[in-house]
Amino acid sequence: MNERAVRRALLIVPAVVVALFELIRHTPWVLSLLPMETSNWITAVLAGLVTALISRRLFARLDALHDEIAQARERELVASEHKRMAEKLHDDIGQTLFFIGVQLNHARIKLPAGHPASVHLGEIEDALREVDSELRKTILDLRPGIGDSVDEHTWKTHLEEFAAGFGAQVVIAGDAPELAPVAWPVLAAICREAVVNAVKHGAARRVFLTWTRSGGRWELIITDDGQQEESWDRGQKEGHYGVTLMHQRAASIGTEVRFERTLTGLRIRLTPGGTTGDSVSRRRRALSSRIIAGFRGQHKVNP
């Protein structure tokens, strides 16, 4: 029964039921059994029960709409803040790093050939490029498009476009599980880190993301076709911050990341951890409610 039918039934059915009961209770044999005062109470209770039964579906739909509106407001607030932070990083810090890089390059060029300082300036330029690369990845994390990733299709499209920007290809196989909308942006960030490491450290051309299911539990396995030994060794030595960040992001949605060295190279496993998705979802909904309440309070104080 759709909402229109529920509204019609809510107007008609209680009135019909009460009218029928009134006709019955005024018959001589019912009047001899039930006093008038008791019949009045029965009429009121009957009308309330019928109304509650009919409107239960409508109330459930209203609750669902309320949750959808709350989630939409949360996504809008978070996306707006992410956009502001991304613009700040790009316009201020990004341009400052670019200026520093230009000045370092000019200084190194002006030094005489073989000058000892040239080596140090070159090392500083390399470190600056690393910082600039991490900054760009952070800005990409904060980009509104990834903040709005709420389903598997958007996640897949985003990763394919991201890998293409590095001259690589993402190959996704298997059926993805049903995940909460907040999980997809986190998974996208973890997979992006894996793609960057595979291309940067292993010169990979393709990265494989494979979904598997076993005993009601899902697993996402990430492999690549790069120089596996190089990918493992350099990834462990130089990519420790990225690895730590992947662990932290995975933990935020109740999952675990494991790095395995196999005969064919590096394998990354992403599986649900000890924290269930339901408890994580409950905590996130509670946090979302506090965030929205905080914004409302600020608007009331500072109209």
N, C-alpha and C positions, 0 to 999 in steps of 0.2 A: 504494500500500500504506500503510494507516494505521499508527499507532504500536502498536496492539494486535497487528496482524499481524506487524510487525517484531519485537516481543518474542517472539512465538511462534516465528517463523522463527529467531531468534537462539538459542533453546533446542533446536530440533529439527534444523534443517538441518546445522549443523556436526557434530552427532553422527551423522546419517545418512551424510554424506559420508565421515567418518573410518571408520565401520563398513564402508561399501562398499569403501573403499581397503584396509582391513585384510583383507577377504575376497579381494580381488584379489591383493594382494601375497604372500599365503600360498599361492597356486597354484604348482605346480612350475616352470612356465616363467618366472614373474616372479622367483621365488627364485634361478633360475639367472642372471638378468640383474642383479638388484639385491642387494647385500649387506644383511644385516639392519640394520646401523647406518645405512646410507644411507636405507633405507626408513623408519626411525624419524624421521630428520630431515625427510623428505618429508611424513610424517604431521603433524608439528608445524607445518611451514610451510603445508600445505594447510588445516589447521584455523584458523590465524591469518588467512589470506587470506579464507576464507569468512566468518569472523566479522567482519572489517573491512568487507567488501563489504556485508553485511547491515546492520551497525550504522551505516554512513555516514549514512544518512538520519536515524537516531535522534540521532546526534551533531550533525547540522546543526540539527535541531529544538531540541536542548538549547542550542546556541549562540544561536539566535534568542531563546529564552526568557530566556537570560542578558542579552542586549542589551535586551530589553523590560523586564526587572526593573531594570536599571541606569537606563534612561530614566525609568521610573516613579519611582524614588528621586530622580533629579535633579529631576523636575517637582515632587515633593512637597517637597523641600528649598527649591527656588526659590519655590514658591507660599507656603510657610510664612514665608519671609523677606519676601516681598512683602506679605503680609498684616500682618506685624508693623510694617513700615515705613509702610504705609497707615494703620494705627491710630495710630501715633505722630504722623504728620503731621496727621491729622484731630483727634486729641484735644488735642495740644499747640499746634502752630503754627496750625492752623485756628481754634481757639478764641481764641488770642491775637490773631490778625488781626481776628476779629470784635469783640473787646473794644476794640481800638484804633480800629476804625471807629466804634463807638458813641460813644466818648469824643470823637473828632474831630467827629462830628455834633453832639453836645451843645455843644462849644466854639464851633462855627460859629453855632449858633442863639443862643447867649448874647451874641455880639458885636453891637455896634450896626450898624444897616443902613448899608451903604456903607463899612464898615471895611476898610482895605487888606488886613488879615490874612485876611479872608473868602475872597479870591481864592486865596491860597496854601493855605488849608485845603481849599478845593474841589479844587485840583490834587492835594493829598496824598490826598484821598478817592478821586479817579479812579485815581491810581497804586495805591492800596491795593486797589481793585476788580480792577485788572489782575492784581496779585499773587495775589489770592484766586482769580481765574479760572484762572490757571496752576497754582495749587496743587491745585485740584479736578481739573484734567486729569491732573496727576501722580498723584493718588490713584486716579483711574480707571485709569490705566496699571498701577498696582500691585494693582488689585483682583483677587482670586483668579480670577474668571471669565475675565478676559482672559489671565491666565497659563496657563490651561488650554486656551486656544484652539488646537486641534491639527488642525483640518480646515477645509475651505471652508464647510461649513454653519454651524459655530459663528461663523466670521468674518463671514459674511453676516448672521446673526441679530443679532450684537452691533452691527454698524454700523447696521442698521435701527432697533434700539432706541435707539441713541445719537443718531441724527439726529432721531428722533421727539421726544426730549427737548428739542431746539432748535426744534421746530415745522417740521422739514424732512423730506424723503423721500429715501432712497437708492434709486437705480435701477441694478441690476447686470445687465449683459448679457455674453454670450459665455461660452465654456467656460474655466474656470480651469485652469492647468497643475498637474501633480503637484508639490507643494512639500514640503520637509521640515517636520515639525511645528513646529520653532522659528521658521519664517518667518512663520507666520500671525499670531501676536501682534504682530510687528514691522509687518507690513502693516496690521494693524488700527490701530496707533498712528499710522502715516503717514496713513491715510485719515481718521481722526478729526481730525487736524490740518487736513487739507484741508476737511473738513465745517465745522469751526469757522471757518476763514478765509472760506469761501464765505458762511456765514450772517452772520458779524460784519461783514465788509468789503463784501460785495456784496449783502446782504439776499436771498440765494438761498433758494428754496423747495424746489428739487430738485437733488441732486448725482448725476451719472451716472458710474458706474464700468464701464468697458468693457474686457473681456479680448480681446486679439487674438493671433493666432499667425502667424508668417511664417518660413519656413526653419528650423523647429525652435526658434525663439526666441519667447518670449512677451513681451507688453507690456500694462501696465495704464494706461489713459488716463482721467484724471479731469477732468471739466468740470462746469459748473453753469449754472443759468438766472438768475443774479443780475445785478446791475449791473456788467458786466464791467470797464468802465474804472475804476470805483471799486475793484473787487476787486483789480485789478492794481496801481494806484497806491498804495493804502493798504497792500496786502499787502507790497509791496516796501519801503515806508518804515517801517511799524510792526511787521510780522511777521517781521523779519529773524531773530530768535531762533528762531521756529517753523520758518522755512525751513532754518536751519542744523541744527536738530534733526532735520528730515526727512532731510536729506542724511546725517547721522551714522547714523540708524537704518537707512537704506537700505544704507549701506556695510557695516553689521554683518552683513547677510545676502548680501553680494556683488551688490548691485543699485545702480542709479544713478537719481537723480531729476532731471528737466529741466523747467524752467518756460518755456513758450512763449507769446508774445503773438500771437494770431491775429485775424482779422477778426471773429470771434465772441466774443473775449474771452480769458480765461486758460485754458490747457491744461497739465495736469501729466502728464508721462510717466514711468512707472516701468518700467525694463527691467533685465535681468541685465547686470552690469558686467563688468569685466575679470577679476574673481575668479570662478571657476566655483563652482557650487553644491556640487560634490563636495568641493572643497578646503575650502570653508567648513564643510561638514558634518564633514569629518575634524577640522578644528581645534576645532569645538564638541564633538565626541565626546571629543577629548583633554582639553579643558578640563573637560568633565563628569566624566571619570575623576579628574582632579586634585581637583575640588570634593568628590566623594564620598570620595576617599582622605583629604582634609583633615578632613572631618567625622568619618570613622572614627577618625582619629588623635586628634582632640579627645576623642571618647568614651572612647578607651583611656586618655588621660592623665587625663581628669576623669570617672571613672565616676559 
